[in-house]
Amino acid sequence: MSTLEHAASRPDADARPGIPLVSVVIPCLDEADTIEACVSRARAALQEHGLPGEVLVVDNGSADGSPQLAAAAGARVIQEPRRGYGSAYLAGFAAARGEYIVMADADLTYDFGEIPRFVAPLREGAQLVMGDRMDNIQPGAMPWLHRYVGNPVLSGILNLFFRTGVRDAHCGMRALRRDVLPRLDLRTSGMEFASEMVIRAAKEGLDIRQLAIEYRPRGGSSKLSSFRDGWRHLRFLLVHSPTHLFTLPGAALGILGALVMLTVLTGANVLGREWQLHTMIVGSLLAIVGAQVISLGLCAHAYGMYFMGDRDHWFDRLRARFRLEHGLLVGGALFATGLVLAGVVVALWVERGFGRLGEESLAVLAATLVIIGLQVVFSSFLLSILGLRRPR
């Protein structure tokens, strides 16, 4: 269940008297060595700074007595049988009653004494506060692969795709206002939940702020798998950015294919030679694949907007200006042009007594235009079908 559905399934906590100001949510899976200390330090930080609050521990199926230890330390324990970092937080968010939610791991890598620092920007109007560990990592706290490769690369890609401006996109200590959860509509169950929150916040235009914090060596054993979880994050970033996954590569292939075909048709001398039929076929394949990938990208944009609540301003402008009929006209024109060129090739063939076909490059161009024209026509219909669910 997403955060949007969770929010719709129960009344707003702000409407009930006596609610805590801060909910500290801690996911837990076999953290018996550290969970008591985490709960105690979180409660102490709230009390020392006069913040009415609660500490929630979301147990994700521990077999080492972690839930009992957390409850004994004063936490409210929530059971979430569905495994996964995201699943645990979704359950914790659904149970949280505070106006502000502070997130932190149960392995003592984060200082729970920093909770008031995370709450302060929220009280000033921030909607999401991210920790930034990168300048304060204690020796042995983070493997070199994560510190110098994984985190910088994934955070860099995230900022390239979504312009979040967040330096440490995978920091596990962060805070947010509970009233923004319906807008975030978080859904993922695994470690990519961390990326989803930042991406959705950026797309919604939330006020995101960053705090420099310290990162310490963990207690207990790590649940991370460097390559598996890294790939899941990268995959998540790609599938949530159809522009970079489909549209830009498709445009590059299409333009390259068109240039290759133009080179052959004009007989231009490139690299000291003229290029013939086989090069024309390569250009045709590039152009056809490029057109197909672009159409997939447009459909992916439409699906994200109509079914996943994404925001995409350039696609909105495109949708406002172009409709099904425009796509049909463009596709039909390409298709008709291809048929005319094919007719010219056939006429020349007949004129030469059905001998050797001498207009191979023109025939390839005709076939290319016919295929791309059909792609445009049917992709326009598919976009129109997806648009049946668009918000009015």
DRENKE-641252 format. One record per residue (C-alpha): residue number from 1; residue in three letters; x, y, z. Coordinates in pm, whole numbers, plus 32768, in hexadecimal, padded with zeros to 4 digits. Layout:
REM residues N
i	aa	X	Y	Z
NUM	ALA	X	Y	Z
...
//
This chain:
REM residues 392
i	aa	X	Y	Z
1	MET	8000	8000	8000
2	SER	8085	8158	7FA7
3	THR	809B	8283	8091
4	LEU	7F7C	8320	7FD0
5	GLU	7E9C	81F6	801B
6	HIS	7F10	81ED	8185
7	ALA	7EB5	835B	81AE
8	ALA	7D5F	8322	8114
9	SER	7D1C	81F2	81EF
10	ARG	7D1F	82AC	833C
11	PRO	7CC7	8408	83BD
12	ASP	7DD2	8513	83C9
13	ALA	7E91	84FC	8510
14	ASP	7EA3	8677	8525
15	ALA	7D2B	867B	8559
16	ARG	7D46	85AC	869C
17	PRO	7DA6	864A	87E7
18	GLY	7ECF	85D5	88B2
19	ILE	7FA4	8562	8790
20	PRO	8122	8566	87A8
21	LEU	81E3	866F	86EC
22	VAL	82F5	8581	8676
23	SER	82ED	8414	8613
24	VAL	8440	8369	85FD
25	VAL	841F	823C	8516
26	ILE	852C	812E	8524
27	PRO	8521	7FF9	8441
28	CYS	85A7	7EC1	84EA
29	LEU	8616	7D69	8476
30	ASP	86E3	7CA2	8571
31	GLU	8780	7DCD	861D
32	ALA	8789	7D44	8783
33	ASP	88E6	7DD1	87BC
34	THR	8882	7F39	877B
35	ILE	870A	7F6D	8782
36	GLU	86F1	7FBA	88F6
37	ALA	87FC	80C7	88DB
38	CYS	8751	815F	87A9
39	VAL	8601	8177	8858
40	SER	8695	81FE	899A
41	ARG	8762	8309	88E6
42	ALA	863A	8373	8810
43	ARG	8559	8398	8940
44	ALA	8666	8453	89FC
45	ALA	8696	8549	88DD
46	LEU	8521	8590	88D1
47	GLN	850A	85C3	8A4A
48	GLU	8641	869C	8A66
49	HIS	85C1	8790	8964
50	GLY	8457	8793	89D4
51	LEU	83D0	86EE	889A
52	PRO	8291	8627	88DA
53	GLY	82D0	84E9	8818
54	GLU	82C3	8374	87E9
55	VAL	83BA	8270	8776
56	LEU	8337	8167	8686
57	VAL	83FE	802F	8638
58	VAL	8380	7F76	8506
59	ASP	83E8	7E0D	8529
60	ASN	841B	7D61	83DB
61	GLY	841A	7BFA	8456
62	SER	8535	7BF3	8553
63	ALA	8591	7AA6	85ED
64	ASP	8681	7B25	86FB
65	GLY	858F	7BC8	87F0
66	SER	85B9	7D28	8764
67	PRO	8446	7D82	8785
68	GLN	843E	7D28	88F7
69	LEU	857B	7DEE	893B
70	ALA	84EF	7F1D	8882
71	ALA	83A8	7F0F	8943
72	ALA	8461	7EF0	8A8E
73	ALA	8529	8029	8A34
74	GLY	83E8	80ED	8A03
75	ALA	839D	80D0	8890
76	ARG	8251	8088	87EF
77	VAL	8291	7F51	871D
78	ILE	81E5	7F20	85CE
79	GLN	81F3	7DCE	8520
80	GLU	8224	7DCD	83A7
81	PRO	8242	7C68	8322
82	ARG	828D	7CD7	81BD
83	ARG	8405	7CE8	81A3
84	GLY	84B4	7E1B	811D
85	TYR	853A	7F6F	8185
86	GLY	841E	801F	80D3
87	SER	8314	7F37	815F
88	ALA	838B	7F80	82C0
89	TYR	837F	80F7	828D
90	LEU	822B	80EE	81E4
91	ALA	81A1	8037	8314
92	GLY	824E	812B	83FD
93	PHE	81C7	825A	8346
94	ALA	8068	81CA	8355
95	ALA	8083	819F	84CE
96	ALA	8136	82E8	8517
97	ARG	8063	83F0	85C5
98	GLY	8159	8511	85D5
99	GLU	814E	8648	8501
100	TYR	82BD	860D	84AD
101	ILE	835D	84BF	845F
102	VAL	84CF	847D	8498
103	MET	8565	8348	83F3
104	ALA	86A2	8296	8463
105	ASP	873A	813B	8451
106	ALA	8753	804F	857B
107	ASP	88C9	800D	8564
108	LEU	894D	8142	861D
109	THR	89F1	81CF	84E5
110	TYR	892A	830F	8521
111	ASP	8925	83EE	8654
112	PHE	87C3	83FE	86DE
113	GLY	882D	8536	8798
114	GLU	880C	85E5	8645
115	ILE	8690	85BD	8646
116	PRO	8650	8726	86B8
117	ARG	8730	87A8	859E
118	PHE	8656	86EE	84A1
119	VAL	8513	876A	853E
120	ALA	857C	88D9	8544
121	PRO	8575	890E	83C6
122	LEU	8423	8860	83B4
123	ARG	8398	8955	84B1
124	GLU	8422	8A6E	83D8
125	GLY	8369	89F1	82A5
126	ALA	8447	88E6	820A
127	GLN	8390	87B2	818E
128	LEU	84AE	86B9	8171
129	VAL	85FA	86CB	822B
130	MET	8715	85ED	81AF
131	GLY	884F	858E	826E
132	ASP	899E	85B7	81BD
133	ARG	8AA6	84C3	8239
134	MET	8BB0	84F0	8132
135	ASP	8C98	85E0	81EE
136	ASN	8C74	8537	8342
137	ILE	8CA6	83C3	830E
138	GLN	8D67	8323	842A
139	PRO	8E79	8226	83D5
140	GLY	8DE3	80D3	8383
141	ALA	8C7F	8155	837B
142	MET	8C49	8136	8201
143	PRO	8CF4	8046	810C
144	TRP	8DCC	80F9	800B
145	LEU	8CF2	806C	7EF1
146	HIS	8BC1	811A	7F82
147	ARG	8C77	8259	7FE4
148	TYR	8D3A	829B	7EA5
149	VAL	8C73	81E2	7D9A
150	GLY	8B13	8174	7DEE
151	ASN	8A86	829C	7EAC
152	PRO	8B2A	83B2	7DDB
153	VAL	8ACA	8309	7C93
154	LEU	8961	82C0	7CF3
155	SER	8931	8417	7D94
156	GLY	89CC	84B8	7C60
157	ILE	88E4	83FC	7B74
158	LEU	87B9	8455	7C4D
159	ASN	8816	85C6	7C41
160	LEU	8857	85B7	7ACA
161	PHE	8704	851A	7A86
162	PHE	862D	85D2	7B85
163	ARG	86F4	870C	7BEC
164	THR	86BC	86CF	7D60
165	GLY	87F9	877C	7DD7
166	VAL	8819	8673	7EE8
167	ARG	8984	8618	7F27
168	ASP	8950	84D4	7FEB
169	ALA	8813	8441	7F5C
170	HIS	8833	82F8	8019
171	CYS	8866	837C	8178
172	GLY	878B	82B1	8265
173	MET	874C	83CE	8356
174	ARG	864D	84C6	82D6
175	ALA	850D	856F	8345
176	LEU	83CC	85DF	82A2
177	ARG	827C	8677	82EC
178	ARG	8170	856F	830A
179	ASP	807D	863F	823F
180	VAL	8155	861A	8104
181	LEU	8138	849E	8101
182	PRO	7FFE	849B	8025
183	ARG	80B5	8573	7F26
184	LEU	81E5	8490	7F28
185	ASP	810B	8358	7EF2
186	LEU	8230	8272	7F4B
187	ARG	820E	8109	7EDA
188	THR	8355	8049	7EBF
189	SER	83A1	7F34	7FB7
190	GLY	851C	7F14	7F9D
191	MET	8652	7FE9	7FCD
192	GLU	85F6	80BF	7EA0
193	PHE	84F3	815B	7F89
194	ALA	8606	8255	7FE6
195	SER	8623	82CA	7E7C
196	GLU	84AC	82CB	7E47
197	MET	8477	83C1	7F62
198	VAL	8574	84B9	7ED5
199	ILE	84F4	8493	7D6F
200	ARG	8389	84C4	7DD1
201	ALA	83E1	85EE	7EAC
202	ALA	849D	8691	7D8D
203	LYS	8382	8651	7C97
204	GLU	8289	86E7	7D8C
205	GLY	8362	8819	7DBB
206	LEU	8381	87E9	7F34
207	ASP	8463	88C3	8008
208	ILE	8591	87DC	8039
209	ARG	86A7	883B	8128
210	GLN	87EA	878D	818B
211	LEU	88A7	8768	82D2
212	ALA	8A0E	86F7	82FC
213	ILE	8A15	85D2	83EE
214	GLU	8B0B	84CE	8469
215	TYR	8B0D	8366	83F3
216	ARG	8B92	8261	84E6
217	PRO	8BFC	80F3	84D0
218	ARG	8ACC	8017	84E9
219	GLY	8A76	7F21	85F8
220	GLY	8A0C	7DC3	858E
221	SER	8A16	7D36	842D
222	SER	89BE	7DF9	82F2
223	LYS	8888	7D99	822D
224	LEU	8903	7E45	80F0
225	SER	8973	7D93	7FB5
226	SER	8A53	7E8C	7EFD
227	PHE	8A16	7E1B	7D97
228	ARG	88B0	7D9F	7DB9
229	ASP	8834	7ED2	7E73
230	GLY	8907	7FB9	7D99
231	TRP	8868	7F26	7C61
232	ARG	870D	7F47	7CF9
233	HIS	874D	80B8	7D38
234	LEU	87D5	80EF	7BD8
235	ARG	86B4	8030	7B3E
236	PHE	85BF	8100	7C07
237	LEU	8660	8245	7B92
238	LEU	8651	81D7	7A26
239	VAL	84E8	8161	7A26
240	HIS	847D	82A7	7ACB
241	SER	8528	837A	79C3
242	PRO	8497	831C	786F
243	THR	854A	8448	77D9
244	HIS	86A0	83B4	7820
245	LEU	863D	8248	77F3
246	PHE	8577	826D	76B0
247	THR	8551	83C7	761A
248	LEU	86B9	8442	760C
249	PRO	8751	82F6	7595
250	GLY	8636	82D1	7498
251	ALA	866E	8430	7414
252	ALA	87E5	83F0	73F7
253	LEU	87AA	82AC	7336
254	GLY	86A9	8350	7253
255	ILE	8785	847B	7200
256	LEU	88B4	839D	71C3
257	GLY	87E7	82BB	70E0
258	ALA	8761	83E3	701A
259	LEU	88C2	846F	6FEC
260	VAL	8945	831D	6F76
261	MET	882E	82F8	6E76
262	LEU	885C	845F	6E01
263	THR	89CF	841D	6DD0
264	VAL	8984	82F3	6CF1
265	LEU	886D	839B	6C2B
266	THR	893D	84D2	6BE0
267	GLY	8A75	840A	6B8E
268	ALA	8B41	84DB	6C81
269	ASN	8CAD	8481	6CAE
270	VAL	8CEC	8427	6E1A
271	LEU	8E39	839F	6E97
272	GLY	8EBA	8395	6D36
273	ARG	8DB0	82BB	6C9C
274	GLU	8C43	82AB	6C2E
275	TRP	8B51	81D2	6CF1
276	GLN	8A59	80E8	6C48
277	LEU	8938	7FF8	6C8A
278	HIS	89B3	7F4A	6DC4
279	THR	89EF	8097	6E6D
280	MET	8893	8105	6E02
281	ILE	87FF	7FD1	6EAA
282	VAL	88BC	8021	6FEC
283	GLY	8834	8185	6FE4
284	SER	86D6	8101	6FAB
285	LEU	86EE	8018	70D7
286	LEU	876D	8131	71B5
287	ALA	8653	8219	7149
288	ILE	8545	810F	717B
289	VAL	85C7	80A8	72D1
290	GLY	85EA	8216	7335
291	ALA	8483	8261	72D6
292	GLN	840A	8131	7397
293	VAL	84CF	818C	74CF
294	ILE	844C	82F2	74C5
295	SER	82E7	8271	74AF
296	LEU	8329	818D	75DA
297	GLY	83AD	82BA	7697
298	LEU	8276	8387	7650
299	CYS	819A	8267	76C2
300	ALA	826C	8240	77FD
301	HIS	8243	83B4	7846
302	ALA	80CB	8392	7814
303	TYR	80B6	8263	78F8
304	GLY	817E	8312	7A07
305	MET	809E	8444	79FD
306	TYR	7F4E	839A	79DE
307	PHE	7F83	8269	7ABD
308	MET	80A4	82BE	7BA9
309	GLY	8062	842B	7BF5
310	ASP	81A6	84AA	7B5A
311	ARG	81D2	8613	7AF4
312	ASP	8275	8667	79A9
313	HIS	824F	87CC	792E
314	TRP	82D7	879B	77CE
315	PHE	81F2	8670	7797
316	ASP	80CE	8740	7817
317	ARG	811D	884B	7714
318	LEU	8142	8743	7606
319	ARG	7FF5	86A7	7664
320	ALA	7F49	87FC	765D
321	ARG	7FC1	8849	74FC
322	PHE	7FB3	86F8	744D
323	ARG	7E96	8600	743F
324	LEU	7E50	84B1	739E
325	GLU	7DFA	8552	7252
326	HIS	7F4D	85FE	723D
327	GLY	7FFF	84B3	726B
328	LEU	7F23	8410	7166
329	LEU	7F6F	8528	706F
330	VAL	80E7	8510	70A4
331	GLY	80E7	8394	7097
332	GLY	8003	8393	6F69
333	ALA	80E1	848E	6EB2
334	LEU	8218	83BB	6EF0
335	PHE	8161	8280	6E86
336	ALA	80DC	8323	6D49
337	THR	8230	83B1	6CF0
338	GLY	82C7	8257	6D18
339	LEU	81BC	81C2	6C35
340	VAL	81FB	82CC	6B2B
341	LEU	8371	8285	6B31
342	ALA	832A	8111	6B21
343	GLY	824A	8153	69F4
344	VAL	8365	8212	6949
345	VAL	8450	80ED	6985
346	VAL	8352	7FF7	68F5
347	ALA	8311	80D8	67C9
348	LEU	8486	80EC	677C
349	TRP	84A1	7F74	67A1
350	VAL	8382	7F3E	66AC
351	GLU	8415	803B	65BB
352	ARG	855A	7F74	65B8
353	GLY	84A5	7E33	655F
354	PHE	84A5	7D98	66BB
355	GLY	861B	7D74	66B3
356	ARG	8711	7DC1	67C5
357	LEU	8686	7EB4	68C6
358	GLY	876E	7FDF	68BD
359	GLU	86CC	80BF	69C4
360	GLU	8720	7FF8	6AFC
361	SER	8764	8126	6BDB
362	LEU	861D	81CB	6B74
363	ALA	8566	8086	6BBD
364	VAL	8600	8078	6D19
365	LEU	8598	81E1	6D57
366	ALA	8434	8193	6CE6
367	ALA	841F	8065	6DCE
368	THR	84AA	8133	6EEE
369	LEU	83A5	8245	6EC3
370	VAL	828B	8147	6EAB
371	ILE	82FA	8098	6FEB
372	ILE	8330	81D9	70B2
373	GLY	81E5	8262	7034
374	LEU	812F	812E	70B6
375	GLN	81E9	814A	7201
376	VAL	8178	82B2	7228
377	VAL	800F	825D	71D7
378	PHE	7FEF	813C	72CB
379	SER	80BC	81E9	73DA
380	SER	7FCD	8310	73C0
381	PHE	7EA9	8227	73FC
382	LEU	7F5B	818C	7528
383	LEU	7F9E	82E3	75BE
384	SER	7E30	8338	758B
385	ILE	7DC8	81F8	763E
386	LEU	7EAA	824B	7764
387	GLY	7E1A	83A8	7765
388	LEU	7CBF	8321	77AD
389	ARG	7D2A	8315	791C
390	ARG	7DC0	8472	7926
391	PRO	7D3F	855F	7A34
392	ARG	7C38	8655	79BC
//
